[in-house]
Amino acid sequence: MTITDAIGTGERVASDVDFDDFVAARSRALLRTAYLLTHDHALAEDLLQTALSKAWFAWKRIDGNPEPYVRRILVNTYATWWRRRWNGELPTDELPEPAATSAGDAEGRSDLWDAMARLPRRQRAVVVLRYFEDLTEAETAETLGCSVGTVKSQASKALAKLRIDPALADDHTSAEEGRA
């Protein structure tokens, strides 16, 4: 289909412009959500690209605000990626050199991400959407396709696991000992 054909139909061009405007306006926030889910820049970009491509095909069917619909695609795609077994990593005898990190806050963030990585997939999605993306319980439930009660229970269980996580507990304990 050429540009002239697309202009002749009118509707398709308007739909593309709306989609392009949405991507330009909201892709940064959606990329942040993808990164918080995957904790890997490359995977987050792949996840967002996949979600946006799925949204593009359904764009004509989306009524109202498309962001919740696209977020749901993003979370569902993330969930399906982890259901599949990925064999991209190969074991090796030689370990790579550890990355240089700055002391202090970076260590605390690393511990938090390690603890978040140990959460089950659904609990991690709830924590990311509720506390990092600042969605309400109802918005989170709609995005995940579950009830508000499920969001509440999953958030409660996730926070309980994070409270007793050894990496985070050690930081909290050492901080309290430093004050004493």
C-alpha positions as CSV (number, residue, x, y, z in Angstrom):
1,M,0.0,0.0,0.0
2,T,1.4,3.4,-1.0
3,I,1.1,6.6,0.9
4,T,-1.4,7.9,-1.7
5,D,-3.6,4.8,-1.1
6,A,-3.4,5.3,2.7
7,I,-4.4,9.0,2.3
8,G,-7.3,8.0,0.1
9,T,-8.7,5.8,2.9
10,G,-8.3,8.6,5.5
11,E,-9.0,6.4,8.5
12,R,-5.7,4.4,8.5
13,V,-3.6,7.6,8.3
14,A,-5.4,9.1,11.3
15,S,-5.0,5.8,13.2
16,D,-1.3,5.7,12.5
17,V,-0.9,9.3,13.6
18,D,-2.7,8.6,16.8
19,F,-0.5,5.5,17.5
20,D,2.6,7.5,16.6
21,D,1.6,10.3,19.0
22,F,0.9,7.8,21.7
23,V,4.2,6.1,21.3
24,A,6.0,9.5,21.3
25,A,4.2,10.6,24.4
26,R,4.1,7.4,26.5
27,S,7.0,5.2,25.4
28,R,9.4,6.5,28.0
29,A,7.0,5.7,30.9
30,L,6.2,2.3,29.4
31,L,9.9,1.6,29.0
32,R,10.4,2.3,32.7
33,T,7.7,-0.2,33.5
34,A,9.3,-2.8,31.2
35,Y,12.7,-2.1,32.9
36,L,11.2,-2.5,36.3
37,L,9.7,-5.8,35.3
38,T,12.9,-7.2,33.6
39,H,15.7,-5.2,35.3
40,D,17.6,-5.4,32.0
41,H,17.7,-2.5,29.5
42,A,17.9,-4.7,26.4
43,L,15.1,-7.0,27.6
44,A,13.0,-4.0,28.5
45,E,13.4,-2.5,25.1
46,D,12.5,-5.8,23.5
47,L,9.5,-6.2,25.8
48,L,8.3,-2.7,25.0
49,Q,8.8,-3.2,21.2
50,T,6.9,-6.4,21.3
51,A,4.0,-4.9,23.3
52,L,3.8,-1.9,21.0
53,S,3.8,-4.1,18.0
54,K,0.9,-6.1,19.5
55,A,-0.9,-2.8,20.4
56,W,-0.5,-1.5,16.8
57,F,-2.4,-4.5,15.4
58,A,-5.2,-3.9,17.9
59,W,-5.1,-0.1,17.7
60,K,-8.5,0.4,15.9
61,R,-10.3,-1.7,18.6
62,I,-9.0,0.4,21.5
63,D,-11.5,2.8,22.8
64,G,-10.7,5.7,25.2
65,N,-7.3,5.8,26.9
66,P,-5.0,3.2,25.3
67,E,-2.4,3.2,28.1
68,P,-4.0,0.7,30.4
69,Y,-4.5,-1.6,27.4
70,V,-0.9,-1.3,26.3
71,R,0.3,-1.8,29.9
72,R,-1.7,-5.0,30.1
73,I,-0.1,-6.2,26.9
74,L,3.3,-5.3,28.4
75,V,2.7,-7.3,31.6
76,N,1.1,-10.2,29.9
77,T,4.0,-10.4,27.4
78,Y,6.5,-10.3,30.3
79,A,4.6,-13.1,32.0
80,T,4.6,-15.3,28.8
81,W,8.4,-14.7,28.3
82,W,9.1,-16.2,31.8
83,R,6.8,-19.1,31.2
84,R,8.9,-20.2,28.3
85,R,12.2,-21.8,29.0
86,W,15.0,-19.7,27.6
87,N,18.3,-21.4,26.7
88,G,20.2,-18.3,25.6
89,E,22.8,-18.5,28.4
90,L,25.5,-21.1,28.3
91,P,27.6,-22.2,31.2
92,T,31.3,-21.4,31.1
93,D,34.4,-22.2,33.1
94,E,35.6,-18.6,33.1
95,L,33.7,-16.0,35.0
96,P,33.6,-12.4,33.7
97,E,35.1,-9.7,35.7
98,P,32.7,-8.1,38.1
99,A,31.3,-4.7,37.1
100,A,32.7,-1.7,38.9
101,T,30.0,-0.3,41.3
102,S,30.0,2.7,43.5
103,A,29.7,2.1,47.2
104,G,26.7,3.2,49.2
105,D,23.3,3.7,47.5
106,A,24.2,1.5,44.5
107,E,24.7,-1.5,46.8
108,G,21.3,-0.9,48.4
109,R,19.6,-0.7,45.0
110,S,21.3,-3.8,43.9
111,D,20.1,-5.6,47.0
112,L,16.6,-4.4,46.4
113,W,16.7,-5.7,42.8
114,D,18.1,-9.0,43.9
115,A,15.3,-9.3,46.4
116,M,12.7,-8.2,43.8
117,A,14.1,-10.9,41.4
118,R,13.4,-13.5,44.0
119,L,9.7,-12.6,44.1
120,P,7.3,-14.8,42.1
121,R,6.4,-13.2,38.7
122,R,2.9,-12.1,39.7
123,Q,4.0,-10.5,43.0
124,R,6.8,-8.7,41.3
125,A,4.3,-7.3,38.7
126,V,2.0,-6.1,41.5
127,V,4.9,-4.4,43.3
128,V,6.2,-2.7,40.2
129,L,2.7,-1.5,39.1
130,R,1.6,-0.4,42.6
131,Y,4.7,1.1,44.1
132,F,7.0,2.0,41.2
133,E,4.3,3.0,38.7
134,D,2.0,4.4,41.4
135,L,-1.1,2.8,40.0
136,T,-4.1,2.4,42.3
137,E,-5.2,-1.1,43.3
138,A,-8.1,-0.9,40.8
139,E,-5.8,0.1,38.0
140,T,-3.3,-2.6,38.9
141,A,-6.1,-5.2,39.0
142,E,-7.4,-4.1,35.6
143,T,-3.9,-4.2,34.1
144,L,-3.2,-7.7,35.5
145,G,-6.7,-9.0,34.8
146,C,-7.5,-10.0,38.3
147,S,-9.6,-8.8,41.3
148,V,-8.6,-5.9,43.6
149,G,-8.5,-8.5,46.4
150,T,-5.8,-10.5,44.5
151,V,-3.8,-7.3,44.1
152,K,-4.0,-6.6,47.8
153,S,-3.0,-10.2,48.8
154,Q,-0.2,-10.4,46.3
155,A,1.2,-7.0,47.4
156,S,0.9,-8.1,51.1
157,K,2.7,-11.3,50.4
158,A,5.4,-9.6,48.3
159,L,6.1,-7.0,51.0
160,A,6.3,-9.7,53.7
161,K,8.9,-11.6,51.6
162,L,10.8,-8.4,51.0
163,R,10.8,-7.6,54.8
164,I,12.4,-10.9,55.6
165,D,14.8,-11.1,52.6
166,P,18.3,-11.6,54.0
167,A,19.9,-9.0,51.7
168,L,17.5,-6.3,52.8
169,A,17.4,-7.4,56.4
170,D,21.2,-7.2,56.7
171,D,21.2,-3.6,55.3
172,H,18.4,-2.6,57.8
173,T,20.2,-4.3,60.7
174,S,23.5,-2.7,60.0
175,A,21.9,0.8,59.6
176,E,20.2,0.4,63.0
177,E,23.5,-0.7,64.6
178,G,25.2,2.3,63.1
179,R,22.7,4.6,64.8
180,A,23.1,3.0,68.2
